[in-house]
Amino acid sequence: MQRASIAFRVHSGWAAAVTVAGSVACPSVVDRRRLQLVETFTYKFRQPYHTAERMSLKDAAEFVKWVGVEARSLARSGIDTVQRQLANNYELMGCGLQEVHRE
């Protein structure tokens, strides 16, 4: 069984997930997909923190907590699906998250 790693690039409400296997010198993409991090956009702005900044502190805290719970649940489900679908040929051994720097 080959070892594989999965990397993520997060966007507004979703993440690109790319799974690679092989050597560092010659990696091979074995899977790529879009993982939803939001079930349904029920908030006013694309980024949840923009919606939260217009709420009372108490409501904002509850909203941000709920969005985080939903995102973690959907991400976990998506990763589990990748793992199950690749399980016959690949063992997921690691992951990475691309950090975005905006200047």
N, C-alpha and C positions, 0 to 999 in steps of 0.2 A: 504494500500500500504506500502510495506516495504522500509526502507531507505537502500541505498547502497552507497558504495564509490569505486572509481576507483584508482588504483595505476599504476605507469609507471616505467619501467626500460628501459632506452634509450641505444640503441646500434648504430652501424654505419649505418645510413640511415633508421632505423626503431626503434620501441619501443614495448616492451611487455606491454600489458594492461590487468590487472586482476581486475575484479569487484567482491567485496565481500559484503555480507549482513549478518545480524544476529548480535549477541552480540560479545563483545570483547572476552568473555570467550569461545564462540563457533561460530566463523565466518564460513561462507559458501561461497565457490567460485561459483558465478552465471554466470560468463562469463570470458573468456580469449581469447585474440586474438593478432595478430600482426598488428600494425599500421605502414604503410609506411610513412616515413618523407622525402623521396626523390622520385620524380616521376621516374627518370631515372638517373643513375650515369653517368653524362656527364663530370665529372672532372677526372683528372688523378689519384688522390689518394683517398683512401676510406674515409678519413676524409677531409672535405673541407678546413680546415685551413692549411693542408699540401700543398694543391694545391695553396691556396692564398699566402702562404709565398714565392712562387716562381714567383709571379706576381709583376708588378709595384704597388706602393701604391694605385694609383687611380683605377686600374683594380681590385686589391684585395678588396678594399672597395665596389665596385659595385658587385663583385662576392659574397662576404659574405652577403651583403644585400639581394641579390636575393635568396641565399640558405636559409636564415632566413625566408623570405616571403613564400617561397615554403613549408618549414617545418611547419610553423605555420598554413598555409592553409590546408595542409594534416592532421595535428594533429586535427585541429578543425573539419574537415569533419569526421574523424574517431571517435572522441568523440560524435559528433552528431548522427552518425550511432548507436553507442552503446546505447545512450540515447533513440533513437527511438525504437530500438529493445527490450529494457527492460521496456519501458514506461507502459505497461499493469500491471506489477507486482512490479516494483521498481522505486523509485525516487532517482536519483543521488544527494547526499548531500555534497560530498567532494571528494578530490583527494589528492594523494601524489606522490612524485617523489623520487625514490631511488637515493641517491647520491653515486657516486663511488669514493672511495679513493684508489689511487694507490701509493704505496711506492717504 
